Amino acid sequence: MDFRRIQHFVHVAELGSLSKAAERLNIVQPALSQSIKRLEDELGVLLFNRSRKGMALTDSGLTFLNHAYGILNQYNRAKESLSTKDGDPQGLVSVAMTASSLEALTVPLAKSLMQQYPKIKLNIESGLAANIQQSFEAGDYDLVVSHLVTASASIHIENLIEEELFLTSPYNPNNLGTDIEFKSLEGLSLIIPQDRHGVAPEVTKYAREGNIKLKTAQVAGTMHGTLQLIEAGVGHSFLPWSAIHERVQQNRISARKVVSPSLHHTVSMVYPTHRPLTPATIAVMDLIRLAAREVYNKGNWVGRLLLSSR
């Protein structure tokens, strides 16, 4: 497959126009049109629906666009790796994190990066745990930090911390510093996104085993949305200390450790096994380990550290 045809395809897909893409690429429009046609012939599918209004991606085109971005990202990483001098990594590293990991790691990671690797550009994005892995395996990200990862042959999972989850509630001074037994959750309005939240199956399992009837709130959302709902008195949820400690210290919410049984999930760093790691990516991996240890030692990431002593 001609690499230039993939580049041509991406430009046409982004602009929705052969003429605009030809202008951006500085080639004549008939040559660009022929390049797209040959790519379609090679793939055996129609990538665009053509009309007077422009070029609209077909379903096959949308699918291939995700793969095309991954191919281009890998090509750029390869170029960066070849241009890196020993001991002086450079280039772009893209990391996807779930919201709570983002809260915990972003500041210490950024500070270390600026001090040690001024030539590395770091792009950190937040995403839903259930969606991040698919984008990662397509090549959109170099690394992932998440608590919901499914093992596969194309990824390596390195556990960072077994993170404790706290019952997070509207502020009540009587709840500060106390534990709550799982059976006492009965009757509380619990904000738990059933289709995306990693703790939902565990909570359901414990409730069923203990014959405990749990009440689910009518509204659920992202972590930040959930925190807003809790502060407004709408309900309670299960969140890690890394995401809530500042609000607890500001007396905006209350948090209690759930016991008998406890709730927790494992946060891991994920990197690919089917493509080489650039020196910049390896450097960022080391900084993520350091940041995780730093936040844990400060008491802002509560749980059991799983990192090795290296």
Secondary structure, DSSP 8 states (H G I E B T S, - for coil): --HHHHHHHHHHHHHS-HHHHHHHHTS-HHHHHHHHHHHHHHHTS--EEEETTEEEE-HHHHHHHHHHHHHHHHHHHHHHHHH-BTTB--EEEEEEE-HHHHHHHHHHHHHHHHHH-TTEEEEEEE--HHHHHHHHHTTS-SEEEES-----TTEEEEEEEEEEEEEEEE--GGGTT-EEEGGGGTTSEE---TTT-TTHHHHHHHHHHTT---EE-S----HHHHHHHHHTTS-BEEEEHHHHHHHHHTTSEEEEEEETTT-EEEEEEEEESSS---HHHHHHHHHHHHHHHHHHHTTSS-EEE-----
